[in-house]
């Protein structure tokens, strides 16, 4: 089973509030993350975000599961600046994941 979310329908074409992304992740995405084979984050027509927003939305999955999160999350129509921000959030999550592993 897959779960698809239109980021544009939820947040509009631009987003900069990390607290909104955090709340949305906790209320909407986290339950599907454990239940579904894939979560498809559809960035169609989404134009701009900031690192606070993207880190709150995506990084925790990579912090928790490392590269395995790439098997679960699909980034649809992710281009340009948004793609760079997604890549940054993935990197941040992986760094934190590796740091946690190193301390155990």
Secondary structure, 3 states (H helix, E strand, C coil): CEEEEEHHHHHCCEECCHHHHHHHHHHHHHHHHHHCCEEEEECCCCCEECHHHHHHHHHHHHHHHHHHHHHHEEEECCCHHHHHHHHHHHHHHHHHHHHHHHCC
